[in-house]
């Protein structure tokens, strides 16, 4: 991904709206604390995705389609108040994510961002790069 890739989780005050009634009842499927390939930390909750010092307030997620759309916090260094989309996939027992949008103009624009190629996430498919692996902490 790009230098601005990453996500955020943790204690957001906003409520996540699940896509499709069943998804919201179950909660976001990838909630947890992780470290990525570059030593970056990710704390993911139903309400937010924290990546190091950046916070992304989750507006919607879809466990079936494997994506999260979130508003970038106004205090983020990169693209404050823009919208991001994070796609995830599992391959060979590993969890990977790809930042498919990081500066979308709106929630709907982030949702409309095409999903990345998840066929071989350890090598390619994320904007010409490998997806980032998330290892549970």
Backbone bond lengths (Angstrom), bond angles and torsions (degrees), N, CA, C in turn:
res aa  C-N    CA-C-N  psi(-1)  N-CA   C-N-CA  omega(-1)  CA-C   N-CA-C  phi
1 X - - - 1.436 - - 1.503 111.99 -
2 X 1.302 116.23 -169.17 1.454 121.23 -179.19 1.521 110.16 -87.79
3 X 1.322 116.22 172.79 1.463 120.96 178.31 1.526 110.55 -61.89
4 X 1.327 116.09 -26.52 1.461 120.05 -177.92 1.525 112.40 -86.26
5 X 1.338 116.35 5.15 1.457 117.56 -177.64 1.513 110.65 -70.96
6 X 1.299 115.98 155.64 1.455 120.57 -179.76 1.492 108.65 144.59
7 X 1.301 116.55 176.51 1.437 119.82 -178.32 1.496 109.72 -146.46
8 X 1.322 117.19 -169.64 1.447 119.97 -179.86 1.514 110.97 -156.58
9 X 1.300 118.30 147.70 1.462 123.42 177.58 1.495 107.05 -144.70
10 X 1.287 119.80 -168.04 1.453 119.27 177.17 1.502 110.66 119.24
11 X 1.325 116.70 -142.69 1.456 119.97 -173.05 1.515 110.49 -105.41
12 X 1.316 116.89 81.54 1.454 120.86 175.14 1.511 109.08 -86.87
13 X 1.319 116.39 148.00 1.458 119.61 -178.47 1.527 111.93 -85.00
14 X 1.335 116.34 -13.23 1.454 119.34 -177.56 1.524 110.87 -86.37
15 X 1.309 115.70 153.23 1.464 120.35 177.72 1.511 110.19 -91.30
16 X 1.310 116.98 137.43 1.454 120.79 176.97 1.523 108.75 -82.08
17 X 1.297 115.75 138.05 1.455 120.42 176.14 1.518 108.04 -101.42
18 X 1.277 117.17 112.88 1.463 120.21 -178.74 1.515 110.38 -74.13
19 X 1.301 116.56 146.69 1.461 120.98 176.43 1.519 108.53 -84.64
20 X 1.304 117.56 118.41 1.462 120.29 -177.61 1.516 109.38 81.17
21 X 1.287 118.28 126.75 1.464 122.93 -172.35 1.513 115.27 -47.67
22 X 1.336 118.07 -42.28 1.466 120.47 -176.70 1.517 111.76 -64.49
23 X 1.337 117.17 -38.09 1.465 120.40 -177.80 1.521 110.65 -62.96
24 X 1.335 117.98 -41.58 1.460 119.68 -177.33 1.521 111.04 -70.07
25 X 1.316 118.19 -29.83 1.461 120.55 179.06 1.524 110.97 -70.51
26 X 1.318 116.88 -32.70 1.456 121.11 -178.61 1.514 112.55 -84.65
27 X 1.311 118.08 -24.51 1.451 121.36 -175.61 1.520 110.67 87.45
28 X 1.297 114.87 167.09 1.455 121.58 179.80 1.523 109.90 -64.03
29 X 1.329 116.84 131.13 1.457 122.36 -172.30 1.527 114.61 -69.37
30 X 1.327 118.20 -20.13 1.470 119.63 -174.30 1.525 113.47 -111.22
31 X 1.325 117.40 23.42 1.465 120.95 177.75 1.523 109.31 -56.72
32 X 1.333 116.42 134.64 1.460 120.88 177.79 1.513 111.92 157.38
33 X 1.333 115.18 -176.47 1.463 122.61 177.38 1.516 108.64 -114.16
34 X 1.332 115.80 133.31 1.462 121.55 -172.50 1.530 111.34 -138.59
35 X 1.325 114.52 164.12 1.463 122.85 168.89 1.523 106.36 -123.76
36 X 1.349 116.78 136.09 1.467 119.58 179.41 1.528 111.13 -92.46
37 X 1.336 116.32 -179.67 1.469 122.76 -177.17 1.521 113.11 -58.64
38 X 1.324 117.35 -23.18 1.462 122.15 -174.61 1.524 111.81 -102.81
39 X 1.336 117.65 9.96 1.462 121.27 179.62 1.518 113.65 83.90
40 X 1.330 117.02 5.72 1.460 120.58 178.19 1.518 110.53 -76.38
41 X 1.330 116.51 147.11 1.462 120.74 179.99 1.524 110.14 -99.55
42 X 1.320 115.08 144.88 1.465 122.52 179.41 1.519 107.39 -134.03
43 X 1.314 116.06 126.19 1.460 121.73 175.80 1.522 106.85 -121.81
44 X 1.334 115.81 113.95 1.457 121.28 -171.88 1.520 110.31 -115.00
45 X 1.332 115.82 127.25 1.469 121.67 174.37 1.525 107.74 -125.20
46 X 1.323 116.71 -179.76 1.463 119.85 175.52 1.535 111.23 -64.73
47 X 1.327 116.99 -23.36 1.463 120.93 -172.94 1.522 114.57 -102.84
48 X 1.341 117.47 -24.71 1.462 118.27 -176.65 1.523 111.85 -155.15
49 X 1.325 113.82 161.58 1.469 122.27 176.52 1.523 104.82 -127.38
50 X 1.323 116.68 113.55 1.460 121.36 179.67 1.520 108.22 -103.43
51 X 1.321 115.32 128.95 1.461 121.89 177.27 1.517 106.81 -123.54
52 X 1.332 116.05 107.73 1.456 120.78 -173.82 1.531 108.01 50.83
53 X 1.348 119.34 -117.79 1.463 119.97 -177.32 1.524 113.47 -94.78
54 X 1.327 117.99 -0.21 1.469 120.71 -179.71 1.522 110.90 -92.30
55 X 1.323 115.81 142.33 1.462 122.09 -179.80 1.527 108.78 -122.60
56 X 1.327 115.09 135.79 1.462 122.48 178.83 1.527 107.26 -125.12
57 X 1.345 116.88 120.50 1.463 122.34 -176.36 1.535 108.83 -89.28
58 X 1.319 115.95 111.98 1.462 120.98 -173.76 1.524 110.98 -69.89
59 X 1.327 115.18 124.81 1.460 121.59 177.97 1.526 110.15 -98.29
60 X 1.322 116.85 -36.43 1.460 121.27 -177.98 1.522 108.36 -155.33
61 X 1.317 114.93 149.32 1.456 119.74 172.17 1.512 108.44 -143.39
62 X 1.323 115.71 157.74 1.453 121.18 -179.47 1.525 107.66 -136.94
63 X 1.321 116.61 103.94 1.466 120.83 -178.41 1.523 111.93 -65.87
64 X 1.329 117.72 -31.38 1.463 120.44 -179.42 1.527 111.17 -72.68
65 X 1.329 116.69 -38.91 1.463 121.22 -179.61 1.533 112.01 -92.65
66 X 1.333 117.38 -4.53 1.468 123.90 174.90 1.520 114.04 61.39
67 X 1.349 116.77 52.21 1.457 118.13 173.68 1.519 111.57 -145.70
68 X 1.333 114.03 159.51 1.457 124.55 175.96 1.522 106.44 -127.80
69 X 1.333 117.83 137.30 1.453 122.18 171.30 1.518 107.05 -118.93
70 X 1.338 114.93 131.18 1.458 119.89 -173.74 1.523 110.93 -142.49
71 X 1.344 115.22 153.00 1.467 120.71 174.54 1.523 108.05 -89.40
72 X 1.320 115.87 130.94 1.457 120.48 177.76 1.525 108.68 -68.68
73 X 1.326 116.75 134.49 1.460 120.99 -179.67 1.533 109.96 -61.42
74 X 1.328 115.83 148.16 1.468 120.44 -179.51 1.521 112.41 -64.53
75 X 1.333 118.50 -19.62 1.464 121.60 -179.82 1.528 113.12 -92.87
76 X 1.343 117.50 -2.23 1.462 119.95 179.89 1.532 110.51 -63.10
77 X 1.331 116.36 143.03 1.460 121.91 178.81 1.524 111.06 -64.34
78 X 1.345 117.08 -41.10 1.462 121.49 -176.80 1.527 111.10 -108.06
79 X 1.321 116.38 130.56 1.466 123.36 173.41 1.528 114.21 51.80
80 X 1.349 118.27 49.76 1.465 119.64 179.03 1.527 111.07 -59.18
81 X 1.320 115.51 140.11 1.466 124.71 176.87 1.531 114.04 68.77
82 X 1.321 118.84 2.14 1.463 121.12 172.87 1.534 106.90 -82.00
83 X 1.318 116.97 -174.74 1.463 121.91 -177.91 1.520 110.63 -118.39
84 X 1.317 116.43 143.79 1.465 122.57 179.87 1.516 110.77 -122.96
85 X 1.313 114.83 154.48 1.468 121.36 172.90 1.525 107.55 -129.58
86 X 1.316 115.18 128.54 1.457 122.48 176.85 1.518 108.04 -116.67
87 X 1.327 116.96 122.91 1.463 121.58 175.18 1.519 107.78 -102.86
88 X 1.329 117.49 148.51 1.460 120.12 176.43 1.517 110.35 -133.08
89 X 1.321 114.27 158.79 1.459 120.99 176.55 1.520 108.43 -152.45
90 X 1.304 115.46 159.89 1.467 120.54 173.83 1.522 107.73 -116.50
91 X 1.338 115.98 137.15 1.452 121.58 -179.70 1.519 108.47 -146.25
92 X 1.317 116.88 127.86 1.474 122.75 179.32 1.528 111.29 50.63
93 X 1.333 116.09 40.09 1.457 121.02 176.91 1.518 115.11 79.08
94 X 1.330 118.10 5.95 1.462 122.02 179.80 1.522 110.14 -111.71
95 X 1.344 116.14 149.20 1.457 122.71 177.85 1.523 108.45 -101.04
96 X 1.329 116.66 130.71 1.463 122.75 179.49 1.525 108.88 -126.37
97 X 1.354 116.01 151.34 1.460 119.19 171.83 1.522 109.70 -134.52
98 X 1.322 114.22 157.14 1.455 122.27 178.43 1.529 107.45 -135.02
99 X 1.327 116.77 129.27 1.460 120.49 173.30 1.520 106.92 -83.37
100 X 1.335 115.85 102.97 1.463 119.95 -176.18 1.525 112.08 -88.43
101 X 1.324 117.30 -22.85 1.469 121.81 173.26 1.519 107.19 -142.32
102 X 1.316 117.18 139.09 1.462 120.25 178.48 1.526 112.49 -133.62
103 X 1.348 116.75 -10.00 1.461 120.12 179.44 1.528 111.72 -141.35
104 X 1.350 115.86 37.64 1.469 119.91 179.24 1.528 109.76 -66.95
105 X 1.323 115.49 148.28 1.464 121.32 -176.18 1.527 113.25 -75.72
106 X 1.340 117.02 -20.80 1.460 119.98 -176.59 1.520 110.05 -154.08
107 X 1.322 115.56 166.57 1.463 121.04 176.05 1.532 109.82 -59.55
108 X 1.345 116.69 -44.79 1.463 119.25 -177.73 1.522 111.51 -66.06
109 X 1.333 117.92 -34.41 1.470 120.81 177.28 1.529 110.22 -66.22
110 X 1.328 117.46 -39.00 1.468 120.78 178.47 1.528 110.33 -66.69
111 X 1.341 116.62 -42.29 1.469 120.57 178.53 1.526 110.06 -61.83
112 X 1.333 117.20 -37.80 1.462 122.11 -176.87 1.532 113.56 -75.86
113 X 1.330 117.97 -8.27 1.465 120.91 178.32 1.528 108.72 -61.90
114 X 1.333 117.95 128.63 1.470 119.70 -178.96 1.527 112.21 -60.34
115 X 1.313 116.02 141.19 1.465 121.01 176.91 1.523 109.31 -65.48
116 X 1.339 117.00 145.71 1.466 119.81 178.43 1.525 111.54 -76.28
117 X 1.319 116.56 167.94 1.458 123.02 178.69 1.528 109.03 -77.57
118 X 1.315 116.29 114.89 1.468 121.57 -176.92 1.527 112.57 -99.13
119 X 1.332 117.88 14.07 1.462 119.47 -174.02 1.526 113.51 -70.78
120 X 1.327 118.15 -28.60 1.457 120.91 178.78 1.530 109.12 -148.41
121 X 1.351 117.62 69.41 1.463 121.17 -170.04 1.526 114.91 -62.96
122 X 1.337 118.23 -24.85 1.458 118.63 -178.80 1.531 111.91 -74.23
123 X 1.332 117.33 -13.10 1.465 120.43 -178.27 1.523 114.29 -117.40
124 X 1.348 117.55 -37.42 1.462 118.70 -172.11 1.522 111.01 -162.90
125 X 1.329 115.13 -177.98 1.457 121.18 173.06 1.507 115.02 109.79
126 X 1.335 117.75 -15.54 1.470 121.64 -177.89 1.525 108.38 -107.73
127 X 1.304 116.94 88.63 1.469 122.53 179.93 1.526 112.09 52.09
128 X 1.324 116.25 40.51 1.453 120.81 178.46 1.523 114.67 88.20
129 X 1.323 117.49 0.39 1.462 122.36 -178.09 1.527 109.95 -123.22
130 X 1.319 115.47 169.73 1.459 120.74 170.77 1.532 108.60 -67.91
131 X 1.321 116.69 153.81 1.446 120.95 172.42 1.529 107.54 -71.12
132 X 1.341 118.16 160.64 1.465 121.54 176.17 1.520 109.07 -89.19
133 X 1.326 116.10 131.62 1.458 120.26 178.61 1.525 109.30 -83.64
134 X 1.330 115.71 138.42 1.463 122.13 175.66 1.525 108.19 -109.86
135 X 1.328 116.13 117.35 1.458 122.04 179.01 1.526 108.28 -103.77
136 X 1.346 118.22 125.21 1.471 119.86 -179.42 1.532 111.66 -57.33
137 X 1.329 115.84 141.63 1.466 121.53 176.64 1.515 109.70 -90.47
